[in-house]
Amino acid sequence: MNIEFLQKYAMTGIWETEDLRSYKTDLLLMAQQEQKKFKPLKKEMYSGNKIQIIDFFSGAGGTSLGFAAVNDIIPIFDFLGGCDINKFSAESYAHNFDTPVINRDIIELAEDKEELIKVLDTIGYDKMKPTILIGCAPCQGFTSHRKKHWNEEDDHRNNLVNVFADIVSFIQPIAFVMENVPEFLSNRYWKYFYAAKNRYEQEGYIVKENIYNAASFGVPQERFRSVVIGMKKEFILPEGYLEPKNYKTVREAIGALKPVAAGVVDPSDPMHKSAAHKKSTIAVLKQVPHDGGNRPAGVGPACLDRTKGFSDTYGRLYWDRPSITITHYARNPASGRYTHPEQDRGLTAREAALLQSFPIGFEFLGKSDDVYRQIGEAVPPLFSAGIAIDMLIEILSVEPTKQQLKEGPQSIEKPVSSSYSSVIAGIKTKRKEELYG
């Protein structure tokens, strides 16, 4: 692979004369290796690069971290800032990317263009330079866990998708990306997505969407997510590079960490500390078999035996399988299969971050609860590196041929099952039978 050619070609700004798609997988593997070395950036490391990055609903910066990994190979992205309504998330982003803190509500910015212009001026936005917008809106309104509320008044967070469309319409980036839970593309929420998609198409964008398992991009975690990408040219969607038998495992992610008791911090790593569980919780965990074991019947709160759907509660992770989806509840064994494979405790913040594929050098600001929330709500950086590489190569390359479009990942053109969590459960069950018997 001719990296020097790619670097020079990208730096010219004269793109769409070459087909670079054959480089995608090799570049992704290189970017993911570089990502592991991450340390908080300094502005001078990327300032002036060709393509501006603005991250709305940025969280701590999981998606931007994928684009930062690309810079280690092809220095092309200039990070202007990450906007988040949560103070600690906005501060973590600014700390790691050396950008201004933008602790703002995107709804207010979308409704008041003068305020949006002020923010853009503050972060050094140049309307003459190509820009990529990231807009991974909070997913709680779409999640399958809210199915019992689906006949109630719509969650206001659902409308954030169209709020982001307002920002896209105003800035007119060369490309944008949105990530959310699979239910975002379900029957129940298709109207929100479709309204936004129609608007994007009226603005001249080609919009494509698909559902991915982050594990196929090297994340040591089963995390199904919808990804929506829009460009003002024809393009091919990202594609994972790992088959299920080669998915990264819990052991590969956290197996080398020092053992720590519940509530005790590793002196060499302040993030390697779990919650200080109650004695009753520890007593339950001691009775759960190691390496993927479930809570025995009759152990723990009696209500768990009377109600279906709690089979993972107090369960342990398997060493040699990917983790379940990491959420901000990962510290609490009573919230799911979040118990360490061998140690009698929930996951430490470091373990949760590694299972989300955050590099050790990434620094989270805030108290313990804030850190777990930032980790659980993030887009896994190894996954976002795959998205970033794909978007860059598609931007740089000539438009794909009809044959390439036919052979590449296909966009979802009709809503998926509203109970996509049941679909995922079926996928996992079938794979478990195939791989583990």
Secondary structure, 3 states (H helix, E strand, C coil): CCHHHHHHHHHHCCCCCECCHHHHHHHHHHHHHHHCCCCCCCHHHCCCCCEEEEEECCCCCHHHHHHHHHHCCCCCEEEEEEECCCHHHHHHHHHHHCCCCECCCHHHHHHCHHHHHHHHHHCCCCCCCCEEEEECCCCCCCCHHHHHHCCCCCCHHHHHHHHHHHHHHHHCCCEEEEEECHHHHECCCHHHHHHHHHHHHHCCCEEEEEEEEHHHHCCCECCEEEEEEEECCCCCCCCCCCCHHHCCCHHHHHCCCCCCCCCCCECCECCCCCCCCCHHHHHHHCCCCCCCCCCCCCCCCCHHHHCCCCCCCCCECCCCCCECCCCCCCCCHHHCCCECCCCCCECCHHHHHHHCCCCCCCCCCCCHHHHHHHHHHCCCHHHHHHHHHHHHHHHHECCCCHHHHHHCCCCCCCCECCCHHHHHHHHHHHHHHHHHC
